[in-house]
Structure formats: C-alpha cells, structure tokens
Amino acid sequence: MAKDPAFLFYPNDFESKTKFMSHEQVGMYLRLLITQHQHGHMTEKQVLFICGRLDSDVMEKFEIDEEGLYYNPRLESEIKRRKAFSESRRQNRMSKPETSNTSLLHKETETESENSIVFAKPNIHQIKTYLKNCKHPDFADKFYNYYEANGWIMGNHPMKNWRAACNMWASRERIEVTSNTREIQKADLTDWKDE
C-alpha cells in the first residue's frame, strides 16, 4: 500500500497545545510532526538536527518508544486510524468489485489526488444558518433529509458543494435564498470547534 500523503490536522487542538510556545517552538513541533508522519519514529539525532536542541516545551508533546525513538502519541493514533480505514475500504472494494465508484462517497478522512476537493457534508445547523432568511422554514430539513438519505450524491456523482446544490434546489422550487455570509462563517467555525 502506498504511503499516506496526509494526516488530519485539528487547528483547534494544535492552537491550544501550542498557545504558550514561541514561534520557534511551534515551528520545531510542526516539523517534528511532519517528520514522524513521513519517516516514522525519530532518533534523538534526528530531533536535534530538526530542532537544534531538545526543547522541554516541545519534547513534552512526544514520548519515547521501547527502542528509544521519539513519537507523538496523538499523531501515531491518527496514522493508524487512517491506515485501518484505508485498508477496510480497499478490502470492501476487493470483496465487492461490482460496486460502482459513485457509491464511494468522499469522506473527510480519505485522501484524494492533490487537485481534488474533499467534500465535507454539512450538518442541519449549517444548512439552516445558510438558509436563515429563507421564507420556507421546512426547506432546510427537506434538503438535508434528501441528501442524507442518498449519500450526498447528485445524479451519479458525489456532491462537491452543498451550498451550490442548495441554491439549485431553491431556484427549482422558486424559493428566494438570501444569506448572511458572516453568520455562515461563524456557524462553520462553531461546528469546527465541536469536532
């Protein structure tokens, strides 16, 4: 299996764990995470090469394995989880070759090619916030329930942009959609904090 080219980055967690680090320490921490992801657990020599020193604030985020190598436990569990997910998807595709690609909906945790966009399905709160000024209050529920039931597929393809799909639905039903972009962004940020 090819090396996973990415790992999930949780900005909220990262910010809270590095809040009282200097910019230099944040750079060290991030470079160590990237190195662990790309090359595995690190020797002390590798850590010293990257950081120039064993900074206590940075190194408290890492543990030492039974071979004396440094690693970040959170990143380690994310790497294993993504690997297990990818393997299960591969096994599912092998056991069901007749399954069409359209049923393999993009997941937030799945990596696609560099040029593709990963679709993150909205929750009902995001849709209602987007449609706040819509004169048909049940429209958000209808839209959400329809696409939730069919796996967020449009025609034969996975959905790429739920706001555009929502606007299409509204125009078909002649519903005027006016939204407050600032409130949408605030709602999206609130949802990210909850994850």
Long-range contacts (C-beta under 8 A, 24 or more apart in sequence): 1-83, 1-86, 1-87, 1-90, 3-38, 4-79, 4-82, 4-83, 4-86, 4-111, 5-111, 6-111, 7-33, 7-37, 7-75, 7-78, 7-79, 7-82, 8-78, 8-82, 8-109, 10-195, 11-192, 12-192, 12-193, 13-74, 17-61, 20-57, 21-57, 21-58, 25-55, 25-57, 25-58, 28-55, 28-58, 29-58, 29-61, 32-58, 32-62, 32-70, 32-72, 33-72, 33-75, 36-70, 36-71, 36-72, 36-75, 36-76, 37-75, 37-79, 40-69, 40-71, 41-65, 41-67, 41-69, 41-70, 41-71, 42-69, 42-70, 42-71, 43-68, 43-69, 43-70, 44-68, 44-70, 81-109, 82-109, 82-111, 85-109, 85-110, 86-110, 102-153, 102-156, 102-157, 102-158, 103-151, 103-153, 104-158, 105-151, 105-152, 105-153, 105-158, 106-158, 117-160, 119-152, 119-158, 119-159, 119-160, 119-161, 119-162, 121-147, 121-148, 121-152, 121-159, 121-162, 122-162, 123-191, 125-187, 125-191, 126-184, 126-187, 126-188, 126-191, 127-162, 127-166, 129-183, 129-184, 129-187, 130-163, 130-166, 130-177, 130-179, 130-184, 130-187, 131-166, 131-170, 131-177, 131-179, 132-179, 132-180, 132-183, 133-177, 133-178, 133-179, 133-180, 134-170, 134-175, 134-176, 134-177, 134-178, 135-175, 135-176, 136-173, 136-175, 139-169, 139-170, 139-173, 139-175, 143-169
